[in-house]
Amino acid sequence: MEEYAARRFPGRDCFFTWQVGPSVIMGRNQVAGAEVDTAYCRSRGIGVFRRKSGGGCVYADMGNVMLSYVTSGEAVGLTFSAYVGLVLLLLRKAGVSATAGGRNDIMVGGRKVSGSAFYHLPGRSIVHGTMLFDTDMDNMLRAITPPADKLTAKGVASVRQRIALLKDHTGVTPAEFRAMARRELCSDALTLTDADVEAIGRIESEYLSPEFIIGKNPPHTVIRRGRIGGVGGVEARVSLRGDTVRDVCFTGDFLPGDVPMERLTEALRGVRLRLADVAGALAGGQAGAIRNLSAGALAALLTEET
C-alpha cells in the first residue's frame, strides 16, 4: 500500500495505520538465518516477511499499531524528523510523555515503544514504524534472535528490559489511537477502488516471494562485522581477488542514507583492502549510503586497521 500510494498520489502526503496477525518483519539488509528462529515461527504460525527499508527485525501482532508515512523529497534526516514529530504529537495527545531516542526510536521512561525505518522511491520517501501497545512478549522474545552485541551495545541484558508497552502508560486503546491519528494528522481521506486493491496485490506478490523473503547469501572471501555508534550493526561480505575487492555486500540493521548503495559498492570494487586505499576510495562521500557512517569508520571496519 505504501508503494502504491507513493506512486499513485505523487503530490500528496499520506499517513495511515494498520495491524497484522503475528509476524516477524526483517529489514532489507538482514540475513534471515541470523535474525529469526524460523522453526519457532513455523510452530506458532508466525509469518516471516521482509520489508524494503533498513533497520532491524521486528515482531508485530494485533497488540501493535503499524504506522506508515509517505511524503515527497529524498532527504532522510528531514523526513525522519517530520515523521517522529507526528508520532510524538499523537503520543502526547494520548497523555504519554515520549521523546525521540537513538537512531530511530521513540522512548517512554527510557524504554522503547516505537521503532521506525525508511526507504526511497523516485522522488518519494516512506517511513514506517511500530507502536507497542500490548504485544505477545513470549513470541517476540523467541521469534527474533538479535546478535548479542546489539543488546550489549545498548547496555541491557535482554529485549524485555529494553522495551515498554503503552498499555502501562495510557488508557488509550489501539483503536482509539488509530482514530486519533486520522483526526489529528489527516485533513481528508483517500478511498481505494477495487482496481487500486488489485494493483496493490501485484506489488504484494514481490514481497511474498521466497527469493525476496530469504534474501541473498552472496559468495565472499572474508566477513567484516562490527557495531558502530549511531549507525548500528554493519556486516560486509567481501569477495577478494588477492588483496583487491572484487565485490562487497553489506548487511545489518543500519538505516539507509542519502547516497544510493550502488555508489558505495561500486566505489569499493577494484580497491586494495588497505586502510589508506579504502579511505581514499570513499573520499567522495559514498559511505553516506549508510546513515551516520563516516568513511573512516567504514575503512577501519573493512580493513581491520586503525
Long-range contacts (C-beta under 8 A, 24 or more apart in sequence): 1-68, 1-200, 2-68, 2-70, 2-126, 2-128, 3-52, 3-121, 3-126, 3-203, 4-196, 4-199, 4-200, 4-203, 5-70, 5-190, 6-70, 6-121, 6-124, 6-126, 7-121, 7-124, 8-196, 8-199, 9-70, 9-190, 10-72, 10-123, 10-124, 11-72, 12-190, 13-69, 13-70, 13-71, 13-72, 14-68, 14-69, 14-70, 14-71, 14-190, 15-67, 15-68, 15-69, 15-70, 15-86, 15-181, 15-185, 15-186, 16-67, 16-68, 17-65, 17-66, 17-67, 17-68, 17-177, 17-178, 17-181, 17-182, 18-65, 18-66, 18-68, 19-60, 19-62, 19-64, 19-65, 19-66, 19-174, 20-47, 20-60, 20-61, 20-62, 20-64, 20-66, 21-47, 21-61, 21-62, 22-46, 22-47, 22-59, 22-60, 22-61, 22-136, 22-139, 23-47, 23-48, 23-49, 23-59, 23-60, 23-61, 24-48, 24-49, 24-57, 24-58, 24-59, 24-143, 24-144, 25-49, 25-50, 25-51, 25-57, 25-58, 25-59, 25-60, 26-50, 26-51, 26-57, 26-213, 26-215, 27-51, 27-53, 27-54, 27-55, 27-56, 27-57, 27-117, 27-253, 28-52, 28-53, 28-54, 28-119, 29-54, 29-250, 29-251, 29-252, 29-253, 29-254, 30-56, 30-57, 30-215, 30-251, 30-252, 30-253, 31-215, 31-217, 31-235, 31-251, 32-213, 32-214, 32-215, 34-145, 34-147, 35-144, 35-145, 35-146, 36-143, 36-144, 36-145, 37-142, 37-143, 37-144, 37-145, 40-142, 40-143, 41-143, 44-139, 44-143, 46-139, 46-143, 48-213, 49-207, 49-208, 49-213, 50-207, 50-212, 50-213, 50-215, 51-117, 51-119, 51-128, 51-207, 52-119, 53-117, 53-118, 53-119, 53-126, 53-127, 53-128, 53-255, 53-256, 54-117, 54-118, 54-119, 54-253, 54-254, 54-255, 54-256, 54-291, 55-104, 55-115, 55-116, 55-117, 55-118, 55-232, 55-253, 55-254, 55-255, 56-115, 56-146, 56-150, 56-232, 56-253, 57-144, 57-146, 57-253, 58-115, 58-130, 58-144, 59-135, 59-136, 59-139, 59-140, 59-143, 59-144, 60-130, 60-135, 61-135, 61-136, 61-139, 62-174, 63-132, 63-133, 63-134, 63-135, 63-136, 63-174, 64-130, 64-131, 64-132, 64-133, 64-135, 64-174, 65-130, 65-131, 65-133, 65-174, 65-177, 65-178, 66-128, 66-129, 66-130, 66-131, 67-114, 67-116, 67-128, 67-129, 67-130, 67-131, 67-181, 68-126, 68-127, 68-128, 69-126, 69-127, 69-128, 70-124, 70-125, 70-126, 71-124, 71-125, 72-123, 72-124, 72-125, 73-123, 73-124, 73-125, 74-120, 74-123, 74-124, 74-125, 74-258, 75-125, 75-258, 76-118, 76-125, 76-255, 76-256, 76-257, 76-258, 76-291, 79-118, 79-125, 79-127, 80-104, 80-116, 80-118, 80-127, 83-116, 83-127, 83-129, 84-116, 86-185, 87-114, 87-116, 87-129, 87-131, 89-184, 89-185, 90-177, 90-180, 90-181, 90-184, 90-185, 93-180, 93-184, 94-166, 94-170, 94-172, 94-177, 94-180, 95-170, 95-171, 95-172, 96-166, 96-169, 96-170, 103-230, 103-231, 103-232, 103-255, 103-291, 103-292, 104-129, 104-255, 108-164, 108-166, 108-169, 109-164, 109-169, 111-162, 111-163, 111-164, 112-162, 112-163, 112-164, 113-163, 113-164, 113-165, 113-166, 113-169, 117-255, 118-255, 118-256, 119-256, 120-256, 131-166, 131-177, 132-163, 132-164, 132-165, 132-166, 133-165, 133-166, 133-167, 133-173, 133-174, 133-177, 134-165, 134-166, 134-167, 135-165, 147-233, 149-227, 149-233, 150-227, 150-233, 150-253, 153-227, 153-229, 216-249, 218-247, 218-249, 220-249, 224-301, 224-302, 224-304, 225-252, 225-301, 226-301, 228-293, 228-297, 228-301, 230-292, 231-290, 231-291, 231-292, 231-293, 231-297, 234-290, 234-293, 234-298, 234-301, 236-301, 236-302, 238-273, 238-302, 240-273, 243-272, 243-273, 243-274, 244-270, 244-271, 244-272, 244-273, 245-269, 245-270, 245-271, 245-272, 245-273, 248-302, 250-290, 254-290, 254-291, 254-293, 255-290, 255-291, 255-292, 256-289, 256-290, 256-291, 257-288, 257-289, 257-290, 257-291, 257-292, 257-293, 258-288, 259-285, 259-286, 259-287, 259-288, 259-289, 260-289, 261-289, 263-289, 264-289, 264-290, 268-302, 273-302, 273-303, 274-303, 274-305, 275-299, 275-300, 275-303, 275-305, 275-306, 278-302, 278-303
